[in-house]
Amino acid sequence: MGSTPLPSTRPTRADAARNYDLLVSAAREAFAEHGTDTSLEEIARRAGVGIGTLYRRFPNRTALLEAVYVDEIQSVCDRAYGFAERLEPFDALAAWLRSFVGYGISKKSLAVELTAALGKDSQFFQSCKVNVQEAGELLLSKAKAAGEVRPELELMDIMRLVGGITMGRDMEPDEANRLLDIVLCGLRPAAP
């Protein structure tokens, strides 16, 4: 797994950890269904806990958004390592980029709200970025070593292309995947 720890406020006591997980899961679902302006009372209700429990764990909306975002970034990183173990190098990179595009399209409002609250250059985002880069570098270097991608490629170039796909307004998943297919073709080495 990545060597840089992601920011975490997850408690260690079993009951507190369970409530934390319930709240993050409920928030993720509520944000996906209704956007990040879902009321905190609704999230506590979905989690089956009182509003006081939510506020003890997350003193404000931004703290809850951070926890959901970290959980999602950890999932993105975990998928990279899983793909690296199970798939051939190019297929692993392609599968990870597909999951990254899917994540980017579905979580756009979460990132936008957190960026507004924390700033894109915050320590929080820098820690998340380092973890994603470590996971992506693993996949890219394996694909390069196998001769399946162009040797001059840099991860940040690929991430900018993928980020451009996810930034399109009202981007539909089929359209995003079609654009990603074009990017993936461009990653391959030129035919001799």
N, C-alpha and C positions, 0 to 999 in steps of 0.2 A: 504494500500500500504506500501512499505518498508519505514523504518524510516530514512534511510541514503540517503540524496539527491545524485543523480547521477550528475557527472560534467556536467555543461551546459553553453553554450555561447549563448543560444537562446535569441534574443532581445525581448523587450516588445512592442515597437512601432509597430502598425499593419502592415504597409507596409514592415518594416524591417523583422518582423516575417514571413510574407508571403514569402518574397524572401529567407529567411533562410530555410523555409520548402520546397520550390521549389528546392533549391540547394541540400539539403540533400536527397530529394526523387530522383532527377536526378542522384546524385552521387551513391546512392544505386543501382539504375537500371543499370547504366553504369558499376559499379564494378561487378555486377552479370553477365552481358553480356560479358564484355571484360577484367575483372580483374582490380586490383587497380592501374595499370599504365595508365589508361585512361587519356587523356589530360584534364587539367582543362578547356581549351577552349571548349572542347566537352561537358563537364558537364554544363558550363554556357549556351551554345547554347541550350542544352536539357531543361534547366530550363527556358529559354526564358528571360535571363538577360544578361547584358554585363559582360565582364571579370572583369571590375573594381568593379562591385557589388560583384562578387565572392571574389575578393581579399580584399575588405573592410570587408567582413564577415569572411573570412577564409584566413589569411595571407600566409598560405602555405598548401601543400598537407596533412601534418600531422594533422593540425587543422580540415580539412574536414574529414579525416579518423576518427578522434576522434568523431566528431559529428555524423557520420553514425553509428559508433560502439555504442555510448551511446543510440542512437535511437533504435538500434537492441536489446541492453540489456534491455532497458525499455520495449520493446515488450515482451521479454522472461519473465520478471518479471510480467507484466500485465497478461500474459496468465496463470501463476501460480495462481494468485488471482482469475481469472475467472474460472479456472478449479475447484478450491477449493469451489467456490460458487455453481457450477452446477453439479458436479460429486461426486460419492461416493469416499471415501478417496483413496483407491488403484487405482481406475480408474483415479482420478485426478493426482496422482503421475505419473502413467504410461503415461498419455497423455502429461504431462509436459516434461517428459524425452524423449518422441518421438519428441516433438517439439524442444527440446534442441539438440537432435541428428541431426535433419534436419537443424537447425541453424548452428551447428558446421561444418557440411559437406559443406554447401553453403558459409559460411563466413570464411573459413580457411585462405585464402590469406589476408583478411583484418586484422585478428588477428596477423598473422605472420609479416606483414609490420609494424603494430603499435608496436608490441613487439620489433622489431628491432630498431624503432625510439625512444621509450620511456623506454624500459626495462621492464621485466615482473614484477618487484617489484615496479614499479612507483606508485605514489599516485593515478593516474588515474585508473590503473588496480585494485588497492586495493579497491577503491570506488565501482567500478563495481562489483567486487567479493563479497563485503559485501551485496550488493543488491540482487544478485543471491542467495547467501546463505540464506538470510532472507526469500526469496520466497520459496526456496526448503525446508527449515526447517519447514515452515508452513505445507507444503504438507506431509512431512515425519512424523511429529509429529501427524498429524491427522490420518495417516494410521497406525501408531504404536498404538495410542489410540483405534482404531477400531479393533486391533488385526490382521490386514491384512498384516503386514510386521514383519519381525524378530525384536525383541526388541533391540538387540545389534547393529543394523545397525547405522552407522553414515553417515551423508550426504556426507562428503568428500570422504568416501569409494565409495559411489555410483557415485559421480561426477568423480572420477578417472576412474572408470570402463567405464562410458559413454564417458569421454574424450579419453580413449583408443580406443573406437570404432571410434570416429571422426578423430583420428590421422592417420588412415590407408591411405596410398597413393591410390588415385583413388578409394576410397570407394564409391560404388554405393548405393543409398538409400535402395534398397531391401536387399542388403547384410547387411547394417547397422541395418535395422529393425530386421532382423533375429538374429543378435548378441544381439540386445537389448532385444528381446524376451527371450533369454537365461538368461540375467541378471535379467529381471523381474521375471522369475521363481525362481531364486535364492534369491530374496527378500522375498518371501513368507515364513511364518513359517513352520517348519517341521511338517508333519502330526503326530498326537499323536499315 
